[in-house]
């Protein structure tokens, strides 16, 4: 009688654990490393398209960053090593210049 109950308990536990494993697998499939809106960030993103144009117009650069380009570069040089991330096999990091620009904005 005991072996019947223990086998039944094992089957119940196995079925519950397999269901939770399947739920976790489905949840993992839905997670994305990079959202589809950001997949073309290097081609279409504001930093990559707008910031290079902004550098050609010092008055607009000052309005956008609240400092001139020379000051921006001084601040960037001072904190670059602190905010720089290393590149991994999974994705490229956001550049230090872009991080600073986003922070200032």
Phi and psi in degrees as GROMACS dihedral restraints (atoms count N, CA, C in turn):
[ dihedral_restraints ]
;  ai    aj    ak    al  type     phi  dphi    fc
    3     4     5     6     1   -66.7    20    10
    4     5     6     7     1   -40.7    20    10
    6     7     8     9     1   -65.2    20    10
    7     8     9    10     1   -35.1    20    10
    9    10    11    12     1   -62.8    20    10
   10    11    12    13     1   -46.1    20    10
   12    13    14    15     1   -65.2    20    10
   13    14    15    16     1   -41.3    20    10
   15    16    17    18     1   -67.9    20    10
   16    17    18    19     1   -37.7    20    10
   18    19    20    21     1   -64.2    20    10
   19    20    21    22     1   -39.4    20    10
   21    22    23    24     1   -65.7    20    10
   22    23    24    25     1   -43.1    20    10
   24    25    26    27     1   -63.1    20    10
   25    26    27    28     1   -42.4    20    10
   27    28    29    30     1   -60.4    20    10
   28    29    30    31     1   -43.8    20    10
   30    31    32    33     1   -63.2    20    10
   31    32    33    34     1   -41.6    20    10
   33    34    35    36     1   -63.9    20    10
   34    35    36    37     1   -46.1    20    10
   36    37    38    39     1   -63.3    20    10
   37    38    39    40     1   -41.0    20    10
   39    40    41    42     1   -64.6    20    10
   40    41    42    43     1   -41.4    20    10
   42    43    44    45     1   -67.2    20    10
   43    44    45    46     1   -38.4    20    10
   45    46    47    48     1   -67.2    20    10
   46    47    48    49     1   -42.3    20    10
   48    49    50    51     1   -68.5    20    10
   49    50    51    52     1   -37.0    20    10
   51    52    53    54     1   -67.5    20    10
   52    53    54    55     1   -35.5    20    10
   54    55    56    57     1   -65.8    20    10
   55    56    57    58     1   -41.4    20    10
   57    58    59    60     1   -69.4    20    10
   58    59    60    61     1   -33.9    20    10
   60    61    62    63     1   -65.2    20    10
   61    62    63    64     1   -43.6    20    10
   63    64    65    66     1   -62.5    20    10
   64    65    66    67     1   -39.3    20    10
   66    67    68    69     1   -64.2    20    10
   67    68    69    70     1   -40.4    20    10
   69    70    71    72     1   -67.1    20    10
   70    71    72    73     1   -37.9    20    10
   72    73    74    75     1   -64.0    20    10
   73    74    75    76     1   -43.7    20    10
   75    76    77    78     1   -62.7    20    10
   76    77    78    79     1   -41.4    20    10
   78    79    80    81     1   -64.4    20    10
   79    80    81    82     1   -39.0    20    10
   81    82    83    84     1   -67.0    20    10
   82    83    84    85     1   -37.6    20    10
   84    85    86    87     1   -63.1    20    10
   85    86    87    88     1   -33.1    20    10
   87    88    89    90     1   -76.4    20    10
   88    89    90    91     1   -24.2    20    10
   90    91    92    93     1   -72.2    20    10
   91    92    93    94     1   142.6    20    10
   93    94    95    96     1  -121.4    20    10
   94    95    96    97     1   143.6    20    10
   96    97    98    99     1   -70.7    20    10
   97    98    99   100     1   -45.2    20    10
   99   100   101   102     1  -131.3    20    10
  100   101   102   103     1   127.1    20    10
  102   103   104   105     1   -66.3    20    10
  103   104   105   106     1   150.8    20    10
  105   106   107   108     1   -59.5    20    10
  106   107   108   109     1   -26.9    20    10
  108   109   110   111     1   -67.7    20    10
  109   110   111   112     1   -25.3    20    10
  111   112   113   114     1  -102.0    20    10
  112   113   114   115     1     3.5    20    10
  114   115   116   117     1   -67.4    20    10
  115   116   117   118     1   -30.7    20    10
  117   118   119   120     1  -104.4    20    10
  118   119   120   121     1    25.2    20    10
  120   121   122   123     1   -58.1    20    10
  121   122   123   124     1   -37.7    20    10
  123   124   125   126     1   -70.3    20    10
  124   125   126   127     1   -20.9    20    10
  126   127   128   129     1  -100.1    20    10
  127   128   129   130     1   -38.5    20    10
  129   130   131   132     1  -112.5    20    10
  130   131   132   133     1    -7.6    20    10
  132   133   134   135     1   -67.4    20    10
  133   134   135   136     1   156.3    20    10
  135   136   137   138     1   -59.6    20    10
  136   137   138   139     1   -43.8    20    10
  138   139   140   141     1   -61.5    20    10
  139   140   141   142     1   -45.8    20    10
  141   142   143   144     1   -75.1    20    10
  142   143   144   145     1   -23.9    20    10
  144   145   146   147     1  -102.5    20    10
  145   146   147   148     1   -44.9    20    10
  147   148   149   150     1   -85.5    20    10
  148   149   150   151     1   -39.0    20    10
  150   151   152   153     1   -65.9    20    10
  151   152   153   154     1   -37.1    20    10
  153   154   155   156     1   -65.8    20    10
  154   155   156   157     1   -35.4    20    10
  156   157   158   159     1   -72.3    20    10
  157   158   159   160     1   -35.1    20    10
  159   160   161   162     1   -64.1    20    10
  160   161   162   163     1   -33.6    20    10
  162   163   164   165     1   -64.2    20    10
  163   164   165   166     1   -22.4    20    10
  165   166   167   168     1   -80.1    20    10
  166   167   168   169     1   -11.0    20    10
  168   169   170   171     1  -126.2    20    10
  169   170   171   172     1    93.4    20    10
  171   172   173   174     1   -58.1    20    10
  172   173   174   175     1   -36.0    20    10
  174   175   176   177     1   -66.5    20    10
  175   176   177   178     1   -41.9    20    10
  177   178   179   180     1   -72.0    20    10
  178   179   180   181     1   -34.2    20    10
  180   181   182   183     1   -60.3    20    10
  181   182   183   184     1   -44.4    20    10
  183   184   185   186     1   -63.6    20    10
  184   185   186   187     1   -41.1    20    10
  186   187   188   189     1   -63.3    20    10
  187   188   189   190     1   -39.4    20    10
  189   190   191   192     1   -75.4    20    10
  190   191   192   193     1   -44.6    20    10
  192   193   194   195     1  -100.2    20    10
  193   194   195   196     1   -10.7    20    10
  195   196   197   198     1    64.0    20    10
  196   197   198   199     1    26.9    20    10
  198   199   200   201     1  -164.2    20    10
  199   200   201   202     1   159.4    20    10
  201   202   203   204     1   -79.1    20    10
  202   203   204   205     1   171.1    20    10
  204   205   206   207     1   -66.1    20    10
  205   206   207   208     1   -35.4    20    10
  207   208   209   210     1   -63.4    20    10
  208   209   210   211     1   -44.9    20    10
  210   211   212   213     1   -64.7    20    10
  211   212   213   214     1   -40.7    20    10
  213   214   215   216     1   -56.4    20    10
  214   215   216   217     1   -46.4    20    10
  216   217   218   219     1   -67.6    20    10
  217   218   219   220     1   -34.1    20    10
  219   220   221   222     1   -65.3    20    10
  220   221   222   223     1   -45.8    20    10
  222   223   224   225     1   -63.2    20    10
  223   224   225   226     1   -43.1    20    10
  225   226   227   228     1   -60.5    20    10
  226   227   228   229     1   -45.5    20    10
  228   229   230   231     1   -62.8    20    10
  229   230   231   232     1   -34.2    20    10
  231   232   233   234     1   -70.7    20    10
  232   233   234   235     1   -33.7    20    10
  234   235   236   237     1  -113.8    20    10
  235   236   237   238     1     0.4    20    10
  237   238   239   240     1   -53.8    20    10
  238   239   240   241     1   -48.3    20    10
  240   241   242   243     1   -65.1    20    10
  241   242   243   244     1   -28.9    20    10
  243   244   245   246     1   -75.2    20    10
  244   245   246   247     1   -38.4    20    10
  246   247   248   249     1   -99.4    20    10
  247   248   249   250     1    -3.8    20    10
  249   250   251   252     1   -74.3    20    10
  250   251   252   253     1   135.9    20    10
  252   253   254   255     1  -107.6    20    10
  253   254   255   256     1   153.6    20    10
  255   256   257   258     1   -88.2    20    10
  256   257   258   259     1   151.3    20    10
  258   259   260   261     1   -80.5    20    10
  259   260   261   262     1   138.7    20    10
  261   262   263   264     1  -116.5    20    10
  262   263   264   265     1   176.5    20    10
  264   265   266   267     1   -72.7    20    10
  265   266   267   268     1   -17.4    20    10
  267   268   269   270     1   -86.2    20    10
  268   269   270   271     1   -40.5    20    10
  270   271   272   273     1  -163.4    20    10
  271   272   273   274     1   161.1    20    10
  273   274   275   276     1   -85.5    20    10
  274   275   276   277     1   140.9    20    10
  276   277   278   279     1   -77.8    20    10
  277   278   279   280     1   161.8    20    10
  279   280   281   282     1   -73.8    20    10
  280   281   282   283     1   133.9    20    10
  282   283   284   285     1   -65.6    20    10
  283   284   285   286     1   158.3    20    10
  285   286   287   288     1   -62.3    20    10
  286   287   288   289     1   -39.5    20    10
  288   289   290   291     1   -62.5    20    10
  289   290   291   292     1   -42.8    20    10
  291   292   293   294     1   -68.0    20    10
  292   293   294   295     1   -38.9    20    10
  294   295   296   297     1   -60.0    20    10
  295   296   297   298     1   -45.2    20    10
  297   298   299   300     1   -64.9    20    10
  298   299   300   301     1   -42.0    20    10
  300   301   302   303     1   -60.9    20    10
  301   302   303   304     1   -43.6    20    10
  303   304   305   306     1   -64.5    20    10
  304   305   306   307     1   -38.9    20    10
  306   307   308   309     1   -65.3    20    10
  307   308   309   310     1   -41.8    20    10
  309   310   311   312     1   -70.8    20    10
  310   311   312   313     1   -32.5    20    10
